[in-house]
Amino acid sequence: MASEKEIFVTKQYIPVGQPISQNDHTVIYHVKCMAEPGHPDGILKMYRKKNIKSLYEQLQRLDYSGWPHIYCVRYFDESTLVVEERLNGHTLAELIDQNRARHQPFTEAEAVQIMEKVCEALEPLLSANPPIIHHDLKPSNIFVTATGRVKLLDFVPGQPHKKNPITTIFNIIGAIFHEMLTNKKPKNDRCTYTGKYEPVIRRCLDKNPTNQYTSITEIQEDIDYAKIHGTDDAESRKIQIPYTLTYPFQGFLLCFEWTLFAFFYLKNSLPTASLFCIALIINALFFFIRRHIFLGEKSAWLSPAQRFGPVLVLAALFTGIYFLLRLFIV
C-alpha cells in the first residue's frame, strides 16, 4: 500500500521536470496540482530538516492576498512541504537589477505603489496575535506579478536576533524603499535620497528608539501624507551642485587652456603646446570624475540631454576657438 508521502508526490502534487532550484536547505519544484480544482500549476517547496508546518498552516488559514495562495502543507521525513500557487512576474530584486542596468531607478510613483502594497501585505501579519514575522524580508522575497500585485515569499524563520524583530522589519522597509528610488542600498543606514518620501525613509532607518516607527500603520499614514504634502518628483530631483563643479565655471577654465594650447600649436611651439594639452586633459578628467562622484552620492540621475548636452556645447566652443585663432594666426 502506498504511503501518504508517495500519494502526495505521485497522485496529488506531481513534480514536472527537474528542480527549479535547490540547495542544502530548500528544493523547489514546478508541480501539477491534481488534488486541486482545475488541476492548476503550482510550486512545491521542500524545506529540509525544518518543521515549519504550523507557520504555513497559519498563513493558509489567513489566506490573505499578500502572499501566494497555499494549497497544501505537509511534514514528511523531517522536512516541510509547501505547495503554493505559481506566480507570473518578477521579484523586486530582478526589477531593481533591470533598472540598475538602465541607470534609471523607479519613479517615486512606481516605488510608492509597490511600497504601499508591501505594507498592506505586512499589516495582517504584524497585527496577528502573536505577530507573524517575516525573518527574511528582502527584494528577492517580494514578488510583483504581471498584473501589478505584490506578494511576499518564503516565510522561513531565521536565527533569532537581539533587536526587536518588528523594528528590524521597519528598517528593512526603509532600505528597500531607498534602493528602489536610488538603485543603491543605504550605506550605514544613511539616506542619500532627496524627495518627498525622504522623511519616511529616514525614520525607518533611524536607530534611535524614540524616533522609530511603532506600527506599520504609522508608516502607511506618513506615506499618504507625503503623497499629498510632499514636493513633486521634479522638485525633489533638484540638487545644489557646487559652483566649482558646474559647466560654466569649469568650461571657462577649460576653454582658456584650450585657447593657449591652440595658440602655441598653431605657432608651431610644440613643447609649450604639449604642456597646455596635458594640463587640459588632467583638468578635464579631474572635473568629470569629481562631478560624476558628486552626482552619484546625491543619487542624481540626469537625462541624456542633461548629461551630454553641455559636453557637446563645450566641444563646439573648442572648435570655434581653434578656427578663429587659425584665421588670425595663419
Salt bridges, closest charged atoms under 4 A:
GLU4 OE2 - ARG74 NE 3.59
ASP41 OD2 - HIS30 NE2 3.67
ASP41 OD1 - LYS32 NZ 3.16
ASP41 OD2 - ARG86 NH1 3.88
GLU57 OE2 - LYS53 NZ 3.75
ASP63 OD1 - HIS69 ND1 2.82
ASP77 OD2 - LYS5 NZ 2.81
GLU78 OE1 - LYS49 NZ 3.09
GLU84 OE1 - LYS45 NZ 3.45
GLU85 OE2 - LYS151 NZ 3.67
GLU94 OE1 - HIS90 ND1 3.40
ASP97 OD1 - ARG100 NH1 2.95
GLU116 OE2 - LYS227 NZ 3.03
ASP136 OD2 - LYS138 NZ 3.49
ASP154 OD1 - LYS45 NZ 2.83
GLU179 OE2 - ARG100 NH2 2.87
ASP189 OD2 - LYS207 NZ 3.46
GLU198 OE2 - ARG202 NE 2.69
GLU218 OE1 - ARG203 NH2 3.37
ASP222 OD2 - ARG203 NH1 3.61
GLU235 OE1 - LYS238 NZ 3.14
